[in-house]
């Protein structure tokens, strides 16, 4: 299973995390697997987890492309928008979600780095970023950029 995850992801740590996530979810479940279907089921779970990680990578890459200096005009309007977004993060998001958003996007820390420095799980980091971005999008989607 690790080999399959490593082939799909190309990253040793992410492959280990993917396999560990699958086993953790399986361990938390209550239905026992038939012996003949265990290998197939586990490989399918690992494959699906890896595909989710790949999709998340693509989303992060798209976001980074939108935030490159070439894509961002350094005009006063942009600075005002950035201040507005920072104020929104500070005032409208929970302190934990705001801190995680800033660590990821301002300080360019990975989910893994944030997880270890705050002592929370990778899925909790992901949950905070998803919720924070969802609130930011819904608030700022109708504003002119």
N, C-alpha and C positions, 0 to 999 in steps of 0.2 A: 504494500500500500504506500509506503514511504517513497519507493522508487517511482510509482505512478504519479504521486503528488509532485515529486522533484522534477520529473519530465515535463509535467504541465506548467509548473510555476517557475522552474529554473532558479529557485532560491531555497537553500537548505533550511533556513529558519522558518520560512513560510510553509514549506512542505511539512516540517515537523508539527507546526501549529495546526495545519489543516487536518492531519491525521489525528492529532490529539483532540481537536474539536469534535471530530466524528466519534471517537471513542467516548468522550465525555457525554455527548448526546445519547449514545447508545446505552451507556451505563445508567443514565438518568431515566431511560425508558423502562417500561415494565413488561413488554411482550418479548418472550424468548424466541430466538431464531432457530429454525430447523438447521441441522448441521450442514446439509447439502446447499443451503442458500446463504450461509454466513459469508463466505468469501465473495460471492457476487454482490451481495447487499453492501458489504463494507467497501468494496472497490467502487461501487456506484456512488455511495455516500462521499467517499474521498474525491472522486471525480467532480461531483456536484459542488462540493466545498471549494475545490480549486477553481472551478469556473466562476463561482461567486467572487473569489479573490481577484481573478483576472478582470472581471467586469468592474470591480471597485477600482483597480489600478487604472483602467481606461477612463473612468469618470474623474479620477484625481488628475490624470494627465491633461484631460480637456480643461479642467479648472485652472491648472497651472499655465496652459497656453493662453487662456483668457487674461491671466494676471501678469504676463510678461511685460517688460517695459515698453516694447513696441506696440502692444495692444492697448496700453493705458496712456492716454494723453495726459501730460503733466499740467494741464490748465487749472485755473482756479476752481472751475466747476467740479473737476475730479477731486480736488483737495477737500472741497466742501462736502461732496458725497462721501468720501472716506471718513471725514469727521462725523458725519451723520450716522454712518454704519457703525463706527466705533462707539458712538454714544448709545446707539440701539443695543449693541452687544453688552455694554456696561449696565444699562438701565433696564432692559426688557428681558434679557436672558438670565437664567440662574447663574450664580457666580461660578459654579463648576462648569457649566456649558460654555460660558464666556471665556473662562480660563483655557479650556481645552481648544476652543476655536482659535484663540490667539496663539496658543502653543503650536498648533498645527500649521496655520496659515502665516502668521507673522514670524515666528521663530523657526519655521520649516522643520518641526520635529515629526518623526514618524509616529504612527499609532503605537508601535511597540515602545518607543522612547517615552511617550506620554504615559502609557500604561505603567511602565516601571517607575517613572518619577512620581506619579500620583498614587501608586499602589492600588490601581483598579484594573479590571480585566480589559482585554482588547475589545470585546463586544460592548463594554460600557463606554469606552472611548468612541467607538463607532456610533453608538446610540446617541451620545451627546452631540457629535458632529452632524449627524443626520437631522436630529431635531432642531439644532441651531440653524443649519442651512435652510431647512424647511420654513422656519419662522422668518428668516431674512428674505427668502424668495417671496413669500406671501406678502410681506410688508413692502418690499421695494419693486415688485414686478410691474406695477403700473406707473412707476416714476420714470421720467426721461433720463436716459444715461448719456 
